[in-house]
């Protein structure tokens, strides 16, 4: 079990607050409507998941889950229970798939994107019908565009968070480049197998 110290709790709180703030502030750059659904404003790209991914990269999966719970709590507090459920499942599918693999950033990112798309396809199939009474043929027609949205949203979360992580690591005296990070991961994995 990952141990969480005072520094991690403070960082998770700040990152969770940033995630919640980005959920509260509507409109670009924090909230960009999906053009595939111009009349349906419930789906939009946002940066709520970026602090969650940063928490994962800096402090590990347990901290990322706490950041996710804090960030998504705002959706529930505003009374949007259904939207909160969709958001928390999508973000947890992304951060857990990325965090549980101990591979390189490309493999982890691919797994995170695939996890988010797969999990949310199943969730959308059932919950759009249950929560909103959407007819099954309509839901089936929406699954492709929503899958594309989830793929791009995962990348919106992962890529900037990873770039910020590299800068933070370099500033703190850690490996400064992706090549150094890769070498560190390979060396760590090689020693873990022994």
N, CA, C and O of each residue as an XYZ file, in Angstrom:
776
protein
N       0.848     -1.183      0.000
C       0.000      0.000      0.000
C       0.884      1.233      0.000
O       1.861      1.314      0.745
N       0.537      2.175     -0.828
C       1.288      3.418     -0.935
C       1.074      4.271      0.308
O      -0.062      4.497      0.724
N       2.171      4.744      0.900
C       2.074      5.605      2.078
C       1.932      7.056      1.621
O       2.661      7.515      0.742
N       0.996      7.762      2.221
C       0.771      9.159      1.870
C       1.163     10.012      3.060
O       0.590      9.895      4.143
N       2.156     10.880      2.845
C       2.626     11.768      3.897
C       1.969     13.128      3.822
O       1.088     13.368      2.996
N       2.409     14.009      4.693
C       1.850     15.358      4.770
C       2.028     16.123      3.462
O       1.111     16.807      3.008
N       3.212     16.006      2.856
C       3.480     16.709      1.597
C       2.536     16.238      0.502
O       2.013     17.044     -0.268
N       2.320     14.919      0.436
C       1.422     14.379     -0.580
C      -0.020     14.824     -0.348
O      -0.736     15.142     -1.297
N      -0.444     14.845      0.921
C      -1.808     15.297      1.232
C      -2.000     16.747      0.811
O      -3.034     17.101      0.245
N      -1.007     17.585      1.085
C      -1.101     18.998      0.693
C      -1.143     19.127     -0.831
O      -1.945     19.888     -1.373
N      -0.276     18.382     -1.516
C      -0.245     18.460     -2.979
C      -1.539     17.934     -3.597
O      -2.070     18.522     -4.539
N      -2.036     16.832     -3.064
C      -3.284     16.259     -3.564
C      -4.437     17.240     -3.348
O      -5.317     17.364     -4.201
N      -4.432     17.927     -2.225
C      -5.477     18.916     -1.942
C      -5.428     20.063     -2.944
O      -6.462     20.492     -3.453
N      -4.232     20.554     -3.222
C      -4.082     21.655     -4.186
C      -4.475     21.187     -5.581
O      -5.207     21.886     -6.282
N      -4.000     20.013     -5.994
C      -4.351     19.499     -7.321
C      -5.848     19.196     -7.419
O      -6.460     19.437     -8.460
N      -6.436     18.676     -6.355
C      -7.880     18.449     -6.340
C      -8.654     19.751     -6.454
O      -9.669     19.820     -7.146
N      -8.167     20.792     -5.765
C      -8.814     22.106     -5.851
C      -8.701     22.677     -7.261
O      -9.653     23.275     -7.762
N      -7.546     22.499     -7.908
C      -7.394     22.957     -9.294
C      -8.340     22.209    -10.231
O      -8.927     22.793    -11.141
N      -8.473     20.924     -9.993
C      -9.392     20.123    -10.796
C     -10.831     20.589    -10.596
O     -11.583     20.735    -11.560
N     -11.207     20.820     -9.345
C     -12.562     21.297     -9.041
C     -12.797     22.682     -9.642
O     -13.871     22.956    -10.178
N     -11.800     23.547     -9.552
C     -11.930     24.904    -10.108
C     -12.131     24.854    -11.610
O     -12.941     25.601    -12.160
N     -11.386     23.964    -12.282
C     -11.558     23.871    -13.736
C     -12.925     23.304    -14.104
O     -13.404     23.509    -15.219
N     -13.546     22.599    -13.182
C     -14.906     22.097    -13.413
C     -15.936     23.206    -13.203
O     -16.984     23.214    -13.847
N     -15.641     24.126    -12.316
C     -16.580     25.213    -12.007
C     -16.594     26.271    -13.102
O     -17.659     26.746    -13.495
N     -15.418     26.641    -13.592
C     -15.301     27.713    -14.589
C     -15.736     27.174    -15.944
O     -15.127     26.248    -16.479
N     -16.778     27.752    -16.486
C     -17.305     27.298    -17.771
C     -16.743     28.138    -18.904
O     -16.375     29.297    -18.711
N     -16.681     27.550    -20.069
C     -16.203     28.241    -21.256
C     -14.715     28.021    -21.478
O     -13.993     27.632    -20.559
N     -14.257     28.273    -22.706
C     -12.842     28.076    -23.043
C     -11.953     28.929    -22.154
O     -12.352     30.035    -21.788
N     -10.779     28.465    -21.796
C     -10.130     27.217    -22.181
C     -10.477     26.058    -21.252
O      -9.995     24.945    -21.464
N     -11.299     26.288    -20.231
C     -11.589     25.243    -19.252
C     -12.657     24.266    -19.708
O     -12.714     23.142    -19.210
N     -13.493     24.664    -20.633
C     -14.632     23.859    -21.043
C     -14.934     24.165    -22.507
O     -15.417     25.253    -22.818
N     -14.657     23.225    -23.410
C     -14.855     23.438    -24.844
C     -15.906     22.451    -25.333
O     -15.697     21.239    -25.264
N     -17.046     22.959    -25.832
C     -18.117     22.059    -26.300
C     -17.650     21.160    -27.438
O     -16.838     21.561    -28.271
N     -18.169     19.956    -27.459
C     -17.842     18.981    -28.493
C     -18.630     19.333    -29.757
O     -19.861     19.345    -29.713
N     -17.967     19.621    -30.878
C     -18.687     20.046    -32.084
C     -19.540     18.959    -32.727
O     -20.393     19.261    -33.561
N     -19.324     17.699    -32.354
C     -20.146     16.624    -32.915
C     -21.580     16.691    -32.409
O     -22.494     16.149    -33.031
N     -21.771     17.361    -31.272
C     -23.097     17.489    -30.675
C     -23.397     18.958    -30.414
O     -23.433     19.370    -29.255
N     -23.613     19.762    -31.450
C     -23.802     21.204    -31.222
C     -25.041     21.540    -30.397
O     -25.074     22.586    -29.749
N     -26.043     20.696    -30.403
C     -27.259     20.984    -29.652
C     -27.278     20.266    -28.297
O     -28.233     20.400    -27.532
N     -26.236     19.517    -28.014
C     -26.182     18.727    -26.780
C     -24.989     19.212    -25.971
O     -23.844     18.895    -26.293
N     -25.254     19.978    -24.925
C     -24.171     20.645    -24.195
C     -23.631     19.859    -23.003
O     -22.847     20.398    -22.223
N     -24.030     18.607    -22.846
C     -23.563     17.832    -21.699
C     -22.163     17.255    -21.912
O     -21.515     16.856    -20.944
N     -21.686     17.202    -23.149
C     -20.371     16.648    -23.441
C     -19.456     17.781    -23.901
O     -19.749     18.487    -24.865
N     -18.333     17.937    -23.181
C     -17.359     18.956    -23.568
C     -15.976     18.533    -23.103
O     -15.823     17.836    -22.100
N     -14.967     18.972    -23.858
C     -13.591     18.742    -23.417
C     -13.311     19.691    -22.268
O     -13.735     20.847    -22.285
N     -12.595     19.194    -21.272
C     -12.212     20.065    -20.163
C     -10.832     19.648    -19.665
O     -10.283     18.635    -20.097
N     -10.281     20.440    -18.753
C      -8.958     20.127    -18.209
C      -9.055     19.615    -16.767
O      -8.070     19.637    -16.028
N     -10.226     19.162    -16.379
C     -10.422     18.642    -15.030
C      -9.493     17.462    -14.742
O      -9.004     17.325    -13.621
N      -9.247     16.621    -15.725
C      -8.413     15.442    -15.532
C      -6.921     15.707    -15.527
O      -6.144     14.852    -15.103
N      -6.505     16.883    -15.992
C      -5.074     17.192    -16.031
C      -4.439     17.185    -14.637
O      -3.398     16.550    -14.470
N      -5.009     17.858    -13.622
C      -4.420     17.765    -12.281
C      -4.458     16.339    -11.718
O      -3.599     15.963    -10.922
N      -5.450     15.551    -12.132
C      -5.531     14.163    -11.672
C      -4.357     13.356    -12.222
O      -3.728     12.588    -11.494
N      -4.065     13.535    -13.512
C      -2.934     12.843    -14.123
C      -1.617     13.320    -13.526
O      -0.703     12.523    -13.313
N      -1.519     14.602    -13.260
C      -0.309     15.145    -12.648
C      -0.109     14.561    -11.256
O       1.016     14.247    -10.869
N      -1.185     14.417    -10.510
C      -1.131     13.791     -9.194
C      -0.648     12.348     -9.309
O       0.153     11.889     -8.495
N      -1.132     11.644    -10.311
C      -0.705     10.272    -10.551
C       0.787     10.211    -10.853
O       1.510      9.407    -10.264
N       1.241     11.043    -11.752
C       2.644     11.016    -12.165
C       3.583     11.413    -11.031
O       4.667     10.846    -10.893
N       3.174     12.378    -10.226
C       4.041     12.873     -9.154
C       3.971     12.022     -7.884
O       4.990     11.817     -7.223
N       2.782     11.526     -7.536
C       2.601     10.907     -6.225
C       2.027      9.497     -6.234
O       1.988      8.849     -5.188
N       1.582      9.005     -7.385
C       1.107      7.634     -7.460
C      -0.404      7.494     -7.529
O      -1.131      8.480     -7.417
N      -0.880      6.250     -7.715
C      -2.299      6.005     -7.954
C      -3.226      6.366     -6.796
O      -4.328      6.862     -7.029
N      -2.807      6.128     -5.566
C      -3.685      6.442     -4.426
C      -3.938      7.949     -4.368
O      -5.073      8.386     -4.176
N      -2.889      8.730     -4.533
C      -3.039     10.185     -4.538
C      -3.911     10.648     -5.701
O      -4.711     11.572     -5.554
N      -3.755     10.009     -6.850
C      -4.559     10.380     -8.020
C      -6.041     10.090     -7.791
O      -6.900     10.863     -8.216
N      -6.338      8.986     -7.123
C      -7.745      8.670     -6.820
C      -8.325      9.739     -5.895
O      -9.451     10.192     -6.104
N      -7.571     10.143     -4.881
C      -8.058     11.204     -3.992
C      -8.257     12.514     -4.750
O      -9.251     13.207     -4.539
N      -7.312     12.856     -5.633
C      -7.455     14.063     -6.447
C      -8.711     13.968     -7.308
O      -9.434     14.952     -7.468
N      -8.968     12.795     -7.858
C     -10.155     12.571     -8.680
C     -11.428     12.764     -7.866
O     -12.375     13.401     -8.328
N     -11.451     12.215     -6.659
C     -12.646     12.352     -5.814
C     -12.912     13.809     -5.461
O     -14.061     14.252     -5.473
N     -11.855     14.557     -5.144
C     -12.017     15.984     -4.819
C     -12.479     16.750     -6.056
O     -13.416     17.546     -5.984
N     -11.817     16.508     -7.193
C     -12.160     17.239     -8.418
C     -13.571     16.969     -8.903
O     -14.263     17.886     -9.346
N     -14.003     15.721     -8.823
C     -15.341     15.359     -9.310
C     -16.448     15.676     -8.314
O     -17.623     15.701     -8.679
N     -16.081     15.916     -7.064
C     -17.101     16.191     -6.049
C     -17.924     17.428     -6.387
O     -19.094     17.514     -6.015
N     -17.323     18.384     -7.089
C     -18.038     19.613     -7.453
C     -19.243     19.296     -8.327
O     -20.292     19.924     -8.188
N     -19.102     18.336     -9.218
C     -20.212     17.975    -10.106
C     -21.391     17.465     -9.270
O     -22.542     17.825     -9.517
N     -21.086     16.627     -8.283
C     -22.135     16.103     -7.405
C     -22.736     17.220     -6.549
O     -23.949     17.270     -6.349
N     -21.885     18.109     -6.048
C     -22.365     19.203     -5.192
C     -23.288     20.161     -5.939
O     -24.155     20.788     -5.330
N     -23.110     20.276     -7.244
C     -24.004     21.123     -8.049
C     -25.310     20.417     -8.380
O     -26.177     20.991     -9.040
N     -25.457     19.170     -7.926
C     -26.704     18.445     -8.146
C     -26.735     17.614     -9.410
O     -27.769     17.027     -9.728
N     -25.627     17.546    -10.145
C     -25.591     16.771    -11.375
C     -25.045     15.370    -11.069
O     -23.911     15.043    -11.419
N     -25.856     14.568    -10.426
C     -25.425     13.241     -9.986
C     -25.068     12.368    -11.185
O     -24.040     11.691    -11.165
N     -25.894     12.371    -12.222
C     -25.624     11.527    -13.381
C     -24.314     11.940    -14.054
O     -23.485     11.090    -14.378
N     -24.129     13.237    -14.262
C     -22.888     13.737    -14.858
C     -21.680     13.412    -14.001
O     -20.610     13.100    -14.523
N     -21.844     13.483    -12.689
C     -20.757     13.147    -11.769
C     -20.352     11.690    -11.878
O     -19.168     11.359    -11.816
N     -21.332     10.824    -12.039
C     -21.035      9.397    -12.177
C     -20.259      9.142    -13.465
O     -19.255      8.430    -13.458
N     -20.725      9.724    -14.570
C     -20.006      9.561    -15.834
C     -18.570     10.071    -15.713
O     -17.632      9.409    -16.157
N     -18.402     11.252    -15.107
C     -17.078     11.871    -15.009
C     -16.132     11.062    -14.137
O     -14.988     10.824    -14.524
N     -16.587     10.641    -12.981
C     -15.694      9.925    -12.066
C     -15.297      8.564    -12.643
O     -14.152      8.139    -12.485
N     -16.228      7.877    -13.310
C     -15.892      6.584    -13.923
C     -14.872      6.780    -15.045
O     -13.915      6.014    -15.157
N     -15.078      7.811    -15.879
C     -14.154      8.076    -16.990
C     -12.754      8.410    -16.479
O     -11.763      7.881    -16.981
N     -12.679      9.282    -15.487
C     -11.362      9.692    -14.975
C     -10.665      8.547    -14.251
O      -9.456      8.371    -14.401
N     -11.405      7.766    -13.468
C     -10.787      6.623    -12.789
C     -10.317      5.570    -13.790
O      -9.262      4.965    -13.595
N     -11.079      5.344    -14.851
C     -10.654      4.391    -15.879
C      -9.341      4.835    -16.511
O      -8.491      4.006    -16.837
N      -9.178      6.136    -16.681
C      -7.959      6.670    -17.296
C      -6.771      6.585    -16.344
O      -5.729      6.033    -16.695
N      -6.927      7.135    -15.135
C      -5.768      7.205    -14.237
C      -5.357      5.838    -13.702
O      -4.167      5.583    -13.516
N      -6.317      4.959    -13.453
C      -5.952      3.638    -12.930
C      -5.241      2.791    -13.982
O      -4.271      2.100    -13.667
N      -5.716      2.837    -15.229
C      -5.038      2.078    -16.290
C      -3.621      2.614    -16.503
O      -2.686      1.835    -16.683
N      -3.462      3.923    -16.483
C      -2.130      4.509    -16.660
C      -1.239      4.170    -15.471
O      -0.073      3.817    -15.647
N      -1.781      4.275    -14.268
C      -0.974      4.130    -13.066
C      -0.639      2.709    -12.681
O       0.380      2.475    -12.031
N      -1.468      1.751    -13.063
C      -1.226      0.385    -12.640
C      -0.197     -0.336    -13.500
O       0.404     -1.317    -13.064
N       0.006      0.147    -14.717
C       1.057     -0.418    -15.561
C       2.383      0.217    -15.188
O       2.429      1.403    -14.861
N       3.428     -0.528    -15.229
C       4.768      0.005    -14.937
C       5.610     -0.054    -16.208
O       6.733     -0.559    -16.198
N       5.069      0.453    -17.273
C       5.761      0.466    -18.568
C       6.131      1.904    -18.889
O       6.139      2.761    -18.005
N       6.435      2.167    -20.145
C       6.767      3.518    -20.577
C       5.526      4.360    -20.786
O       4.404      3.858    -20.720
N       5.730      5.632    -21.038
C       4.614      6.567    -21.158
C       3.722      6.239    -22.354
O       2.510      6.443    -22.286
N       4.292      5.741    -23.436
C       3.479      5.427    -24.621
C       2.557      4.240    -24.329
O       1.367      4.287    -24.640
N       3.101      3.182    -23.735
C       2.284      2.007    -23.403
C       1.231      2.383    -22.363
O       0.066      2.011    -22.501
N       1.629      3.113    -21.332
C       0.676      3.530    -20.297
C      -0.420      4.416    -20.883
O      -1.593      4.268    -20.541
N      -0.038      5.332    -21.763
C      -1.030      6.231    -22.381
C      -1.997      5.446    -23.250
O      -3.204      5.689    -23.224
N      -1.465      4.501    -24.022
C      -2.317      3.676    -24.877
C      -3.300      2.865    -24.030
O      -4.482      2.765    -24.360
N      -2.800      2.292    -22.942
C      -3.675      1.523    -22.048
C      -4.731      2.425    -21.412
O      -5.890      2.030    -21.281
N      -4.332      3.637    -21.018
C      -5.270      4.569    -20.394
C      -6.365      4.988    -21.370
O      -7.540      5.041    -21.009
N      -5.976      5.282    -22.598
C      -6.959      5.672    -23.614
C      -7.902      4.498    -23.905
O      -9.120      4.670    -23.953
N      -7.335      3.318    -24.096
C      -8.168      2.138    -24.381
C      -9.109      1.833    -23.213
O     -10.272      1.485    -23.417
N      -8.597      1.966    -22.001
C      -9.429      1.715    -20.822
C     -10.588      2.702    -20.756
O     -11.734      2.308    -20.538
N     -10.290      3.980    -20.943
C     -11.345      4.990    -20.876
C     -12.403      4.752    -21.949
O     -13.600      4.785    -21.665
N     -11.962      4.515    -23.172
C     -12.915      4.296    -24.267
C     -13.734      3.035    -24.027
O     -14.954      3.050    -24.187
N     -13.075      1.940    -23.642
C     -13.792      0.684    -23.406
C     -14.772      0.769    -22.254
O     -15.935      0.388    -22.386
N     -14.299      1.269    -21.128
C     -15.170      1.382    -19.948
C     -16.338      2.318    -20.229
O     -17.483      2.007    -19.901
N     -16.049      3.460    -20.835
C     -17.119      4.438    -21.059
C     -18.094      4.000    -22.157
O     -19.252      4.416    -22.149
N     -17.649      3.179    -23.086
C     -18.583      2.636    -24.081
C     -19.618      1.754    -23.389
O     -20.813      1.844    -23.670
N     -19.149      0.911    -22.493
C     -20.065      0.046    -21.739
C     -20.966      0.877    -20.828
O     -22.179      0.671    -20.790
N     -20.369      1.815    -20.095
C     -21.136      2.669    -19.180
C     -22.181      3.484    -19.942
O     -23.334      3.570    -19.519
N     -21.777      4.082    -21.069
C     -22.721      4.875    -21.851
C     -23.848      4.020    -22.411
O     -25.000      4.452    -22.443
N     -23.523      2.806    -22.854
C     -24.564      1.940    -23.409
C     -25.681      1.711    -22.389
O     -26.862      1.803    -22.722
N     -25.306      1.419    -21.172
C     -26.318      1.116    -20.157
C     -26.892      2.361    -19.471
O     -28.105      2.471    -19.291
N     -26.021      3.289    -19.093
C     -26.501      4.404    -18.272
C     -27.232      5.483    -19.049
O     -28.098      6.152    -18.484
N     -26.914      5.681    -20.332
C     -27.711      6.644    -21.106
C     -29.162      6.185    -21.193
O     -30.081      7.003    -21.163
N     -29.360      4.891    -21.300
C     -30.723      4.357    -21.326
C     -31.378      4.454    -19.949
O     -32.544      4.828    -19.833
N     -30.620      4.114    -18.914
C     -31.168      4.098    -17.563
C     -31.419      5.510    -17.030
O     -32.509      5.800    -16.537
N     -30.415      6.392    -17.127
C     -30.512      7.727    -16.540
C     -31.393      8.678    -17.353
O     -32.178      9.438    -16.787
N     -31.261      8.632    -18.670
C     -31.925      9.636    -19.507
C     -33.054      9.070    -20.362
O     -33.725      9.819    -21.071
N     -33.270      7.761    -20.304
C     -34.330      7.157    -21.106
C     -34.053      7.213    -22.597
O     -34.989      7.190    -23.396
N     -32.807      7.285    -22.983
C     -32.441      7.347    -24.397
C     -32.699      5.982    -25.035
O     -32.250      4.962    -24.513
N     -33.408      5.955    -26.142
C     -33.695      4.661    -26.799
C     -32.392      3.968    -27.245
O     -31.425      4.623    -27.632
N     -32.398      2.644    -27.180
C     -31.194      1.874    -27.508
C     -30.626      2.180    -28.894
O     -29.408      2.318    -29.008
N     -31.433      2.294    -29.957
C     -30.855      2.607    -31.269
C     -30.126      3.967    -31.284
O     -29.111      4.129    -31.961
N     -30.654      4.921    -30.541
C     -29.999      6.228    -30.457
C     -28.677      6.106    -29.706
O     -27.666      6.675    -30.117
N     -28.692      5.362    -28.609
C     -27.465      5.150    -27.830
C     -26.397      4.493    -28.697
O     -25.239      4.912    -28.683
N     -26.775      3.483    -29.437
C     -25.816      2.787    -30.305
C     -25.221      3.758    -31.320
O     -24.026      3.696    -31.610
N     -26.042      4.648    -31.858
C     -25.547      5.656    -32.791
C     -24.614      6.673    -32.148
O     -23.767      7.253    -32.828
N     -24.762      6.894    -30.843
C     -23.920      7.863    -30.138
C     -22.591      7.274    -29.668
O     -21.654      8.021    -29.387
N     -22.497      5.942    -29.580
C     -21.311      5.323    -28.990
C     -20.024      5.638    -29.746
O     -18.986      5.845    -29.118
N     -20.065      5.680    -31.070
C     -18.863      6.003    -31.862
C     -18.354      7.414    -31.591
O     -17.189      7.585    -31.231
N     -19.208      8.436    -31.759
C     -18.749      9.803    -31.466
C     -18.329     10.000    -30.003
O     -17.372     10.723    -29.727
N     -19.038      9.363    -29.070
C     -18.663      9.490    -27.660
C     -17.329      8.779    -27.408
O     -16.523      9.251    -26.605
N     -17.091      7.659    -28.079
C     -15.802      6.971    -27.979
C     -14.664      7.840    -28.489
O     -13.597      7.895    -27.879
N     -14.890      8.520    -29.607
C     -13.894      9.456    -30.147
C     -13.642     10.592    -29.157
O     -12.499     10.993    -28.935
N     -14.712     11.100    -28.570
C     -14.563     12.131    -27.542
C     -13.719     11.625    -26.374
O     -12.803     12.318    -25.931
N     -14.014     10.428    -25.873
C     -13.265      9.893    -24.729
C     -11.799      9.666    -25.070
O     -10.932      9.867    -24.220
N     -11.508      9.252    -26.297
C     -10.122      9.084    -26.714
C      -9.380     10.419    -26.665
O      -8.287     10.513    -26.108
N      -9.982     11.439    -27.249
C      -9.311     12.747    -27.277
C      -9.251     13.370    -25.886
O      -8.270     14.038    -25.559
N     -10.272     13.168    -25.066
C     -10.257     13.722    -23.708
C      -9.131     13.091    -22.889
O      -8.459     13.785    -22.125
N      -8.923     11.799    -23.040
C      -7.823     11.142    -22.318
C      -6.484     11.750    -22.728
O      -5.620     11.981    -21.882
N      -6.313     12.008    -24.013
C      -5.062     12.610    -24.481
C      -4.913     14.056    -24.007
O      -3.803     14.506    -23.725
N      -6.023     14.780    -23.922
C      -5.997     16.148    -23.376
C      -5.531     16.125    -21.922
O      -4.874     17.061    -21.467
N      -5.864     15.073    -21.199
C      -5.429     14.938    -19.809
C      -3.972     14.493    -19.708
O      -3.212     15.034    -18.905
N      -3.580     13.512    -20.517
C      -2.283     12.859    -20.359
C      -1.125     13.697    -20.886
O      -0.138     13.893    -20.176
N      -1.223     14.191    -22.107
C      -0.068     14.842    -22.746
C       0.400     16.079    -21.982
O       1.584     16.153    -21.653
N      -0.462     17.052    -21.680
C       0.032     18.214    -20.923
C       0.529     17.838    -19.527
O       1.513     18.401    -19.046
N      -0.146     16.888    -18.874
C       0.282     16.473    -17.531
C       1.677     15.860    -17.584
O       2.500     16.115    -16.705
N       1.943     15.066    -18.595
C       3.264     14.449    -18.715
C       4.340     15.508    -18.983
O       5.433     15.438    -18.421
N       4.033     16.480    -19.836
C       5.000     17.547    -20.116
C       5.283     18.382    -18.859
O       6.427     18.754    -18.599
N       4.246     18.665    -18.097
C       4.435     19.396    -16.826
C       5.254     18.545    -15.864
O       6.156     19.047    -15.194
N       4.940     17.273    -15.801
C       5.676     16.347    -14.930
C       7.168     16.343    -15.258
O       8.002     16.393    -14.354
N       7.505     16.283    -16.544
C       8.916     16.304    -16.930
C       9.604     17.579    -16.450
O      10.739     17.529    -15.975
N       8.929     18.715    -16.571
C       9.503     19.988    -16.123
C       9.678     20.017    -14.611
O      10.701     20.483    -14.109
N       8.685     19.521    -13.890
C       8.760     19.497    -12.429
C       9.890     18.574    -11.987
O      10.675     18.928    -11.107
N       9.973     17.393    -12.594
C      11.044     16.455    -12.244
C      12.417     17.068    -12.505
O      13.328     16.929    -11.689
N      12.564     17.741    -13.636
C      13.847     18.378    -13.958
C      14.169     19.472    -12.941
O      15.315     19.605    -12.511
N      13.164     20.250    -12.560
C      13.374     21.335    -11.599
C      13.741     20.801    -10.216
O      14.450     21.466     -9.460
N      13.264     19.615     -9.889
C      13.555     19.020     -8.583
C      14.800     18.137     -8.594
O      15.111     17.476     -7.603
N      15.510     18.133     -9.721
C      16.746     17.369     -9.798
C      16.569     15.950    -10.279
O      17.504     15.152    -10.209
N      15.392     15.620    -10.766
C      15.151     14.285    -11.311
C      15.584     14.235    -12.759
O      16.167     15.195    -13.262
N      15.312     13.131    -13.441
C      15.671     13.033    -14.854
C      14.991     14.144    -15.644
O      13.796     14.386    -15.475
N      15.737     14.811    -16.495
C      15.232     15.991    -17.190
C      14.597     15.673    -18.532
O      13.808     16.477    -19.029
N      14.902     14.559    -19.126
C      14.386     14.288    -20.460
C      13.584     12.996    -20.479
O      13.651     12.183    -19.557
N      12.835     12.835    -21.540
C      12.064     11.611    -21.705
C      13.006     10.413    -21.808
O      12.697      9.336    -21.299
N      14.150     10.593    -22.462
C      15.119      9.505    -22.581
C      15.636      9.102    -21.198
O      15.749      7.913    -20.899
N      15.949     10.089    -20.356
C      16.411      9.792    -19.006
C      15.304      9.114    -18.202
O      15.570      8.196    -17.426
N      14.065      9.565    -18.388
C      12.928      8.947    -17.698
C      12.794      7.485    -18.129
O      12.597      6.600    -17.296
N      12.902      7.240    -19.436
C      12.780      5.885    -19.963
C      13.883      4.998    -19.378
O      13.625      3.871    -18.957
N      15.114      5.520    -19.356
C      16.215      4.752    -18.777
C      15.973      4.459    -17.306
O      16.276      3.367    -16.826
N      15.421      5.446    -16.585
C      15.114      5.238    -15.165
C      14.071      4.134    -14.994
O      14.206      3.286    -14.111
N      13.021      4.138    -15.840
C      11.981      3.112    -15.761
C      12.532      1.735    -16.100
O      12.204      0.754    -15.433
N      13.375      1.654    -17.145
C      13.957      0.380    -17.543
C      14.836     -0.157    -16.421
O      14.760     -1.338    -16.084
N      15.669      0.704    -15.841
C      16.545      0.268    -14.751
C      15.732     -0.174    -13.536
O      16.059     -1.176    -12.899
N      14.669      0.574    -13.213
C      13.831      0.219    -12.075
C      13.152     -1.122    -12.304
O      13.103     -1.960    -11.404
N      12.623     -1.328    -13.522
C      11.955     -2.582    -13.836
C      12.934     -3.755    -13.848
O      12.586     -4.856    -13.421
N      14.157     -3.524    -14.335
C      15.158     -4.577    -14.375
C      15.538     -5.019    -12.959
O      15.740     -6.206    -12.705
N      15.633     -4.051    -12.040
C      15.973     -4.386    -10.660
C      14.784     -5.004     -9.911
O      14.972     -5.756     -8.955
N      13.590     -4.692    -10.342
C      12.402     -5.240     -9.683
C      12.239     -6.717     -9.994
O      11.681     -7.463     -9.189
N      12.724     -7.153    -11.166
C      12.594     -8.544    -11.574
C      13.567     -9.463    -10.840
O      13.373    -10.678    -10.805
N      14.609     -8.883    -10.258
C      15.643     -9.689     -9.605
C      15.149    -10.249     -8.308
O      15.886    -10.954     -7.619
